[in-house]
Structures are given as C-alpha cells and as structure tokens.
Amino acid sequence: MNRVKIETLDEKVIELEGGILTDLSNELRGNLLKIGDEGYDEARKVWNGLIDKKPALIVRALGPADVISAVNFIREHQLKSSIRAGGHNVSGAAIAEQGLVIDVSRMRSVHVNPEEKTAVVESGALLGDLDHETAPFDLAAPVGVVSQTGVAGLTLHGGVGWLTRKHGLSIDNLKSIEVVTPKGELVRASADNHPDLFWALRGGGGNFGVITAFEFNLHTVKSPVSVIITVYSLDKADSVMTFVRKYMSSAPEELMLIASYGRVPAMPGIAEEDQGRPALILFGCYSGPKEQAEEITSPLQSIVEPIADLSYPAAWKEMQQLLDEDYPDGKLYYWKSIYLDRINDEVLDVLEKHTRSQPSPDTTTDIWFLGGSMGRIPAEATAFFNRQHSYMVGIEANWEDTDDTEANISWARALHSDLEKLPGGGRYLNFPGDLDKRELVLRAAYGDNLERLKKIKAKYDPDNIMPGLLNIS
Ligand SMILES: Cc1cc2nc3c(=O)[nH]c(=O)nc-3n(C[C@H](O)[C@H](O)[C@H](O)COP(=O)(O)OP(=O)(O)OC[C@H]3O[C@@H](n4cnc5c(N)ncnc54)[C@H](O)[C@@H]3O)c2cc1C
C-alpha cells in the first residue's frame, strides 16, 4: 500500500508508511480506503451536498472487531478521526477532513425479540431497516420521521419523531448500548453496567467511543395509524396556530404534530394554482386507539378552510416514509434549531415574516409540539438536557444551486437570531447549525449537565481522541 498523509490530533500532518496501512488492512473483515481507491469517493459522500471533505483513510467496518482495530489505530498514531453511520447529520461531522473515518454504515442488521419487545440494532442501520424488522410484529421503536436517515446519530443526540410525546426520545427507549471505548474495549453500557457511560451516551453522542449496537425497548403500534397532512394558506397561519397551540395542550400523547411553515408543495390533490404559495402545513400522526382517531384528528383538518386536506390512514411503515422524498441526497442543506417555551403573537409574526422572505421554495421552518413523556423525564436523568421546552423549531434551509448558498444560510441565521430574542433557547444537536462556537453550543445543548458530562469524558477518553459531533472535553 502507498504511504498516506494524515492529520494528527494536534493538527500536524504526518505520513503513514505503506506497511503500517497494510497491517491495518489485514486486520479488517471490512476494507480500508484511501484517496484514489475504488469506492473512496462514494464512501466519503454524505447526504448534504454542501459537504465535500477528503479524509485520508476510511475504515469500512463490518463488525465490532474492525471497529476495535480502527480505534486502536487512531489511538496509537494519535490521528484525527470521525465516526460515520447514516451520514445524515447536516454538519458533515461524520467525515474528518484529512483524518480517519470509522465508517459503520455497512453494519445494518436488526434483530427483534417479539416476546421481550426489544430489538438489537447495529449502529449503521437506517430508520427504515429498523421499521422494516419491527413492523411484522406491530412493534416500533421511537425514532425520527425520515426513514433513510441513520439510527446512530439520531439516537446519540436525542431522537424526536412521531412517538416522542407518547414514549419519549429515542434515548429514553434504550436498554443498553454496545460501544468500543477509546481504549479499544468492547463494553455494554446499561443502567447496571457502566451506568455513568450509559448516562453520557444518551445525548453526549460520539465523544465516548464508537457504538456498534443499540438495544431498544419496543412499543406496540398497530397499523393503520392516522396521517394528518392539512395545507393552510399562510394568511391564515395565526388562526391555525392559535387553535393548534390550545388543542395540543390537552391532546392525547398518541398525537404528535409538526407545523411546517413554507410553500404549498406540488403534490397530487393540490390545485396547480395553489402550488408554491406561502403555506402552513400541519403534519401529524395519531397512533392511539382507532375508535378515537376521527374525533382526535378531524378538528385539525378544518380549523379554517384549508387549501387541501390530504390526511389518510396508513401503515406505520408508510407513515415513517411519508417525508422521505423531500430530502434527496446531494441537495444543499443548512439546518438550525432552537426551543421555544411559548407560541405568542411575537413568535407568529417572526415566523410569518421570515417565511414570506425565504429565498428557496423548498425551505421549511418546522414547529415540533413536544411535551408528554419526553418532558416528564428529569433533565438530569440522561445527558440530553433540553426536555422542559414545549416546542422545538427546526429551521431547514434547503436549496439546489450553489449560487444561492449565501442567501439561504443568511436567511436561516437571521430567523434563528430573531427567535433567540424570544422565551426559550437551547440547541438540538441533530439540527445543529454552526458548530464553530463550541462552548456556546455545548452550553446550549447540555446546560447544567455539561460539567458531569465533561467528567465522564475525562474518565473514558482522557486523551480526547474521540471528537464526537461537538467535542465535549
Ligand atoms: C432528512 C432528515 C430528516 C431528519 N429527521 C429527524 C427527525 O425526525 N428527528 C430527529 O431527531 N432528527 C432528525 N434528523 C436529524 C438526524 O437525526 C441527525 O442528523 C443524525 O445525526 C443523523 O444520524 P446519522 O447516523 O445519519 O449521522 P452521521 O452523520 O453518520 O453521524 C453524525 C454524528 O453522530 C455520531 N455518530 C454516528 N454514528 C456513531 C457511532 N456508531 N458511534 C458513535 N458516534 C456516532 C458522530 O459524532 C457523527 O459525527 C433528520 C435529518 C435528516 C437529514
């Protein structure tokens, strides 16, 4: 193998001899890729087309033994590294520029135990892999709402989706986590074994090692569930949101709702003259008893006269794929988030103003109605801190042309900055925005849990070889 130039933890560039790389390669069941190798360009690509990084090496792991070899290698040579699972974090943190990527994306097996209602999920699995395996048993794990995204990144930083109000965040449904620690040891962290590590991994992400598998508790979700898709004109947004805010404050926890500010999509069932108009779309899922479905969902479908109501009953697996088409690989994306405590006139004015001026028709600003089970768990129960807020705003700037990049990023930052002045705060690391103001973002994401998290980081990764999405040390 040819020698390779690679960056170290202290930001120097060193050369690794071919023999060292051949030794690493021989240890793997998977393979080792470097610039110029077949498959290298495909393996360095992530979902966000804005990210174009060239790692020096990619270890495409096929199991825990490969991950142990890769971790030992980065520790011995003190290399800059990153961990890649689904490759969907908008920040592109999964790929270390001129470092070594530990890529688990080919480890995608899922084993369901229907009697115990648990699933062991390898860390490269996508949500769709998990949904596919649990669906035959009318079981589901609470994960996110787009089936092509990765289980690992989602879960390690929280995980919100259609079951959050009923069953909590993805991390709230973990029984154990199998992880290769920075020392290269395979550990199963749970409430009884390495409880400090188990606490830290649930929110603290890739700072504590490379996860090889998650064990989830599953819940019964019987199909069909009720899908709500009701498109309202933005002119009516104030009336709609005023109703929804009140309605959701006493709605059953089986009802989850996202109010999405943006444009009327070009979809079958929507008149051509309406397509592209400023809109507020309610996306929801009711997964409770069928007899009550109509009574619970119908008030949201006719708050005022909608442009279109496309609500329908769907199988759970179909529900999980509902939004897949809206997020193609390689398009340009810049996402930020903030939590809100209240939706008042000021919030509604800010949202409406920025929606009208958004540079791209594909952009949405999504208000997630939280609370329920997620909010009942104390903030100190896991490393994930921001549980007390009633709403999360995901600002999703999505566009096609690189010429429009500056306008779209500036727009998202301006909206975020206006929302920062309103009651709420914090940051959701699965929609992280800029990660460069490290201390500020750490504080916004981990709040009072940060000091405890730093202590656990120092215990498990004293040399700080695992950077995570955001380096906690
Ligand atoms: C289209 C789309 C829809 C989304 N919908 C939702 C949603 O409904 N709910 C929600 O909560 N979020 C959602 N997200 C956010 C998404 O969950 C995060 O971007 C998440 O980080 C993606 O996980 P991944 O495995 O694909 O990430 P990657 O980009 O592969 O990894 C992100 C980071 O996670 C860490 N990591 C990944 N794998 C491991 C591992 N095996 N061991 C240790 N650390 C690891 C690393 O620090 C890595 O840098 C969505 C994102 C997209 C793009």
PDBQT file of the ligand as one rigid body, heavy atoms in Angstrom, charges set to zero:
ROOT
HETATM    1  C1  LIG A 501     -33.791  14.209   6.096  1.00  0.00    +0.000 C 
HETATM    2  C2  LIG A 501     -33.549  14.241   7.562  1.00  0.00    +0.000 A 
HETATM    3  C3  LIG A 501     -34.578  14.050   8.436  1.00  0.00    +0.000 A 
HETATM    4  C4  LIG A 501     -34.353  14.076   9.811  1.00  0.00    +0.000 A 
HETATM    5  N1  LIG A 501     -35.387  13.854  10.666  1.00  0.00    +0.000 NA
HETATM    6  C5  LIG A 501     -35.159  13.832  12.002  1.00  0.00    +0.000 A 
HETATM    7  C6  LIG A 501     -36.186  13.523  12.918  1.00  0.00    +0.000 A 
HETATM    8  O1  LIG A 501     -37.305  13.255  12.555  1.00  0.00    +0.000 OA
HETATM    9  N2  LIG A 501     -35.887  13.552  14.237  1.00  0.00    +0.000 N 
HETATM   10  C7  LIG A 501     -34.644  13.832  14.709  1.00  0.00    +0.000 A 
HETATM   11  O2  LIG A 501     -34.441  13.827  15.907  1.00  0.00    +0.000 OA
HETATM   12  N3  LIG A 501     -33.642  14.100  13.846  1.00  0.00    +0.000 NA
HETATM   13  C8  LIG A 501     -33.876  14.102  12.523  1.00  0.00    +0.000 A 
HETATM   14  N4  LIG A 501     -32.863  14.356  11.653  1.00  0.00    +0.000 N 
HETATM   15  C9  LIG A 501     -31.542  14.632  12.175  1.00  0.00    +0.000 C 
HETATM   16  C10 LIG A 501     -30.745  13.352  12.208  1.00  0.00    +0.000 C 
HETATM   17  O3  LIG A 501     -31.276  12.505  13.185  1.00  0.00    +0.000 OA
HETATM   18  C11 LIG A 501     -29.295  13.684  12.566  1.00  0.00    +0.000 C 
HETATM   19  O4  LIG A 501     -28.766  14.392  11.522  1.00  0.00    +0.000 OA
HETATM   20  C12 LIG A 501     -28.478  12.448  12.890  1.00  0.00    +0.000 C 
HETATM   21  O5  LIG A 501     -27.246  12.882  13.418  1.00  0.00    +0.000 OA
HETATM   22  C13 LIG A 501     -28.260  11.584  11.682  1.00  0.00    +0.000 C 
HETATM   23  O6  LIG A 501     -27.721  10.354  12.075  1.00  0.00    +0.000 OA
HETATM   24  P1  LIG A 501     -26.661   9.609  11.139  1.00  0.00    +0.000 P 
HETATM   25  O7  LIG A 501     -26.310   8.335  11.770  1.00  0.00    +0.000 OA
HETATM   26  O8  LIG A 501     -27.194   9.594   9.743  1.00  0.00    +0.000 OA
HETATM   27  O9  LIG A 501     -25.474  10.663  11.297  1.00  0.00    +0.000 OA
HETATM   28  P2  LIG A 501     -23.964  10.721  10.824  1.00  0.00    +0.000 P 
HETATM   29  O10 LIG A 501     -23.860  11.963  10.001  1.00  0.00    +0.000 OA
HETATM   30  O11 LIG A 501     -23.469   9.469  10.227  1.00  0.00    +0.000 OA
HETATM   31  O12 LIG A 501     -23.271  10.942  12.226  1.00  0.00    +0.000 OA
HETATM   32  C14 LIG A 501     -23.442  12.130  12.956  1.00  0.00    +0.000 C 
HETATM   33  C15 LIG A 501     -22.579  12.099  14.192  1.00  0.00    +0.000 C 
HETATM   34  O13 LIG A 501     -23.090  11.133  15.100  1.00  0.00    +0.000 OA
HETATM   35  C16 LIG A 501     -22.019  10.480  15.768  1.00  0.00    +0.000 C 
HETATM   36  N5  LIG A 501     -22.085   9.045  15.451  1.00  0.00    +0.000 N 
HETATM   37  C17 LIG A 501     -22.644   8.456  14.377  1.00  0.00    +0.000 A 
HETATM   38  N6  LIG A 501     -22.515   7.125  14.456  1.00  0.00    +0.000 NA
HETATM   39  C18 LIG A 501     -21.852   6.865  15.589  1.00  0.00    +0.000 A 
HETATM   40  C19 LIG A 501     -21.423   5.673  16.221  1.00  0.00    +0.000 A 
HETATM   41  N7  LIG A 501     -21.624   4.475  15.683  1.00  0.00    +0.000 N 
HETATM   42  N8  LIG A 501     -20.770   5.766  17.396  1.00  0.00    +0.000 NA
HETATM   43  C20 LIG A 501     -20.534   6.967  17.965  1.00  0.00    +0.000 A 
HETATM   44  N9  LIG A 501     -20.915   8.131  17.398  1.00  0.00    +0.000 NA
HETATM   45  C21 LIG A 501     -21.573   8.086  16.220  1.00  0.00    +0.000 A 
HETATM   46  C22 LIG A 501     -20.747  11.091  15.262  1.00  0.00    +0.000 C 
HETATM   47  O14 LIG A 501     -20.341  12.109  16.146  1.00  0.00    +0.000 OA
HETATM   48  C23 LIG A 501     -21.148  11.686  13.937  1.00  0.00    +0.000 C 
HETATM   49  O15 LIG A 501     -20.380  12.807  13.569  1.00  0.00    +0.000 OA
HETATM   50  C24 LIG A 501     -33.062  14.314  10.288  1.00  0.00    +0.000 A 
HETATM   51  C25 LIG A 501     -32.017  14.515   9.405  1.00  0.00    +0.000 A 
HETATM   52  C26 LIG A 501     -32.243  14.468   8.056  1.00  0.00    +0.000 A 
HETATM   53  C27 LIG A 501     -31.103  14.685   7.126  1.00  0.00    +0.000 C 
ENDROOT
TORSDOF 0
